[in-house]
Amino acid sequence: MNTKNNKIAAIPAEVPQQVAAHNAGDISLHASKLSLALEGKNILRNISFSLPAQGINILIGPSGAGKSTLLRCLNLLHTDWCGELRIMGHHARCWPEGEDGLRRTIGLIAQKPTLFPCSIQQNIVFGLSRTERNHMPENRIEKVLKQAALWDEVKNRLHDQAATLSVGQQQRLCIARALMLSPKMLLLDEPTASLDPRSRQFIEASLLELAQNMPVLCVTHDIEQAKRLGGQIIFMCEGRLIESGDSKSFFKHPNRIESREFLQWSVCDCS
């Protein structure tokens, strides 16, 4: 990690990692010594942390820290990791309904909206089986669109092509589609990175509301956004978890020099 003229010493291979303290019954996800190597390169190195049963959790760090890769491991899109991952008390690799069932339980929303070439309504129900669609409550679509702060903007155009929506609306549509599967947890990778301030405000408000009933883990490079959302902060660098803790404490009095340097200069060199 560099300052203007000085470089701090490299962190050791094994860094004591802070894990937010919660009662065992309040833990929805617990990762212990999660490591992953891709093409011979260590991407994640002994990552350990927990997510509470509800609330906002913000994952920050420089580009290349392993944040997006970590989300893909939690969703089992990467499966070659070592360590232990428990989700709601179950080993992730032994999820009762298999990998697809786990991905319905843990919604993952990418930075760039992914839409199908069909209507807004068809996009929302895309992940449901025919039986689920036939037995879906009449107000289900309205409910998830309201949760995604999109209902008022699309309620009279549900049969329009989803591609006619703005990028910000498309991102909220992806959130609504994930909610349609009744997930128990949401993972979001830079959900507002390329959005205008108004769209960003809508999504942040939606995430805060959703986090009242489920854990939400959001990757962001926007430190001001991390401060606005609050909750638990998880700081990663070079594939390692450097520090985690309550948002207010982290931003006012970070414990590690790596955290202080990153917050001051927005750069990191912890190899």
C-alpha positions in Angstrom: 0.0 0.0 0.0 1.5 3.3 -1.0 1.3 6.8 0.3 2.7 9.7 -1.6 6.3 8.9 -0.6 6.2 6.0 1.7 5.3 2.3 1.4 4.3 0.3 4.4 5.8 -3.2 5.0 4.0 -6.1 3.4 1.5 -7.9 5.6 2.4 -11.4 6.6 0.9 -14.4 4.9 -1.4 -15.1 7.9 -3.2 -12.0 9.1 -5.4 -12.1 12.2 -8.9 -11.5 10.8 -11.6 -9.7 12.7 -15.0 -11.3 12.5 -18.1 -9.4 13.6 -19.4 -10.9 16.8 -22.9 -12.3 16.6 -24.8 -15.0 18.5 -24.5 -18.4 16.8 -28.3 -18.4 16.2 -28.1 -15.1 14.4 -25.5 -16.2 11.8 -26.8 -16.7 8.2 -23.5 -17.4 6.6 -20.1 -18.3 8.0 -16.9 -18.7 5.9 -13.8 -20.1 7.5 -10.4 -20.1 5.9 -11.9 -19.8 2.4 -9.2 -20.0 -0.2 -9.2 -20.2 -4.0 -6.5 -20.5 -6.7 -7.3 -20.0 -10.4 -4.7 -20.8 -13.1 -2.1 -21.2 -10.4 -2.7 -17.8 -8.9 -4.0 -17.4 -5.3 -7.1 -15.3 -5.6 -8.6 -15.8 -2.1 -6.4 -16.5 1.0 -7.9 -17.8 4.2 -11.0 -15.6 4.2 -13.1 -15.9 7.4 -16.2 -13.8 8.2 -19.8 -14.1 9.1 -23.0 -12.4 8.0 -25.9 -11.8 10.5 -29.4 -13.0 9.8 -30.3 -9.6 8.5 -28.7 -6.3 7.7 -26.3 -4.6 5.3 -22.8 -5.8 4.8 -20.4 -3.8 2.5 -17.4 -5.4 0.8 -14.8 -2.9 -0.1 -11.2 -2.9 -1.4 -9.1 -2.1 -4.5 -9.6 -3.6 -7.9 -8.2 -7.1 -8.0 -8.7 -7.7 -4.2 -10.9 -10.7 -4.9 -14.3 -9.2 -4.0 -16.3 -10.4 -7.0 -14.6 -13.8 -6.8 -15.7 -14.1 -3.2 -19.3 -13.5 -4.2 -19.1 -16.2 -6.9 -17.7 -18.6 -4.3 -20.6 -17.9 -1.9 -23.0 -18.6 -4.8 -21.1 -21.7 -5.9 -20.3 -20.3 -9.3 -16.7 -21.1 -8.2 -16.6 -24.5 -6.6 -12.8 -25.3 -6.4 -12.3 -23.3 -3.2 -10.9 -24.8 0.0 -12.1 -24.2 3.5 -15.6 -24.2 5.0 -18.7 -22.4 4.0 -21.9 -22.8 6.0 -25.2 -21.2 4.9 -28.0 -21.2 7.4 -26.3 -24.0 9.2 -25.8 -26.2 6.1 -22.5 -27.0 4.4 -22.8 -25.2 1.0 -21.4 -28.2 -0.9 -24.2 -30.3 0.7 -27.1 -28.0 0.1 -30.3 -30.1 0.2 -31.5 -28.9 -3.3 -28.1 -28.9 -4.9 -26.2 -26.0 -6.5 -29.3 -24.7 -8.3 -31.3 -24.7 -5.1 -28.6 -22.8 -3.3 -28.6 -20.2 -6.0 -32.3 -19.7 -5.6 -31.7 -19.1 -1.9 -28.7 -16.8 -2.5 -29.5 -14.2 -5.2 -26.5 -12.9 -7.0 -26.9 -9.6 -9.0 -24.0 -8.6 -11.3 -22.7 -5.1 -12.0 -24.1 -5.1 -15.5 -27.9 -5.8 -15.8 -28.6 -9.1 -17.6 -32.0 -9.1 -19.4 -33.7 -11.6 -21.5 -35.2 -10.6 -24.9 -38.8 -10.5 -23.7 -41.2 -8.3 -21.7 -40.7 -6.8 -18.3 -43.2 -9.2 -16.8 -41.6 -12.2 -18.5 -38.2 -11.2 -17.2 -39.5 -11.1 -13.7 -41.0 -14.6 -13.7 -38.2 -16.1 -15.9 -36.7 -18.2 -13.1 -40.0 -19.8 -12.0 -41.2 -23.1 -13.1 -44.6 -23.4 -14.9 -46.2 -24.8 -11.8 -44.9 -21.8 -9.7 -46.2 -19.4 -12.3 -49.6 -21.0 -12.3 -49.9 -20.8 -8.5 -48.3 -17.4 -8.1 -50.4 -14.9 -6.1 -51.9 -12.2 -8.2 -50.0 -9.4 -6.5 -46.7 -11.2 -6.4 -45.2 -9.2 -9.4 -46.4 -5.9 -7.9 -44.8 -6.9 -4.5 -41.3 -7.6 -5.9 -41.4 -4.5 -8.1 -42.2 -2.4 -5.1 -39.4 -4.0 -3.1 -37.1 -3.1 -6.0 -38.5 0.5 -6.1 -39.7 0.0 -9.7 -43.4 -0.5 -9.5 -44.5 3.1 -10.0 -42.4 3.4 -13.1 -43.4 0.2 -14.9 -46.9 -0.7 -13.6 -48.5 0.4 -16.9 -46.0 -1.1 -19.2 -45.4 -4.6 -17.9 -45.8 -6.0 -21.4 -43.2 -3.7 -23.0 -39.8 -5.1 -23.9 -37.4 -5.0 -20.9 -34.8 -3.5 -23.2 -36.8 -0.3 -23.3 -35.9 0.4 -19.7 -33.1 2.7 -18.6 -29.9 1.1 -17.2 -31.0 2.1 -13.7 -34.4 0.6 -14.2 -32.9 -2.6 -15.7 -30.7 -3.0 -12.6 -33.8 -2.7 -10.4 -35.6 -5.2 -12.6 -32.8 -7.7 -12.0 -33.3 -7.2 -8.3 -37.0 -7.8 -8.7 -36.3 -11.0 -10.7 -34.0 -12.3 -7.9 -36.7 -11.5 -5.3 -39.2 -13.4 -7.3 -37.4 -16.6 -6.2 -37.9 -15.7 -2.5 -34.2 -15.7 -1.7 -32.9 -15.7 1.9 -29.9 -13.6 1.0 -28.8 -11.1 -1.7 -25.3 -10.6 -3.1 -24.7 -7.6 -5.3 -21.6 -6.8 -7.2 -21.2 -3.0 -7.8 -25.0 -2.6 -8.4 -24.8 1.2 -8.9 -21.4 1.6 -10.5 -22.6 3.1 -13.8 -25.9 4.6 -12.7 -27.0 8.2 -12.4 -27.5 9.7 -8.8 -31.3 9.3 -9.0 -31.1 5.6 -9.9 -28.4 5.0 -7.3 -30.6 6.6 -4.6 -33.5 4.3 -5.6 -31.3 1.2 -5.3 -29.7 2.2 -2.1 -33.1 2.8 -0.5 -34.3 -0.6 -1.8 -31.3 -2.4 -0.4 -31.7 -0.8 3.1 -35.4 -1.9 3.1 -34.6 -5.4 2.0 -31.8 -5.7 4.6 -34.4 -5.4 7.4 -35.5 -9.0 6.6 -32.4 -10.7 5.1 -28.6 -10.3 4.9 -27.5 -8.2 2.0 -23.8 -8.3 0.9 -22.9 -5.5 -1.5 -19.5 -4.9 -3.2 -18.8 -1.2 -3.9 -15.8 1.0 -4.8 -17.8 4.0 -3.7 -16.7 4.8 -0.1 -19.4 7.5 0.3 -22.0 4.9 -0.6 -20.5 2.5 1.9 -20.8 5.2 4.6 -24.4 5.9 3.6 -25.5 2.2 3.7 -23.6 1.5 6.9 -23.9 -1.9 8.5 -20.8 -4.2 8.6 -17.8 -3.3 6.5 -15.5 -6.0 5.2 -12.2 -4.7 3.8 -10.2 -7.0 1.4 -6.8 -6.5 -0.2 -4.7 -9.0 -2.3 -7.2 -11.8 -1.6 -7.1 -11.4 2.1 -9.6 -10.0 4.6 -7.7 -7.2 6.3 -10.4 -5.9 8.7 -14.1 -6.0 9.3 -16.4 -4.3 11.7 -19.2 -1.8 12.3 -19.3 0.9 9.7 -19.1 3.9 12.0 -16.2 2.5 13.9 -14.4 1.4 10.7 -14.5 4.8 9.0 -13.8 6.8 12.2 -11.1 4.6 13.8 -9.9 1.7 11.5 -7.7 -0.6 13.5 -5.2 -1.6 10.8 -2.7 0.6 9.0 -3.8 -1.0 5.7 -7.3 0.2 6.2 -6.2 3.7 7.1 -4.0 3.9 4.0 -6.8 2.7 1.8 -9.3 5.1 3.1 -6.9 8.0 2.7 -5.4 7.2 -0.7 -7.9 4.7 -2.3 -4.9 2.5 -3.3 -3.5 -0.7 -1.9 -0.4 -2.7 -2.2 -0.5 -5.4 0.5 1.3 -8.2 -1.2 
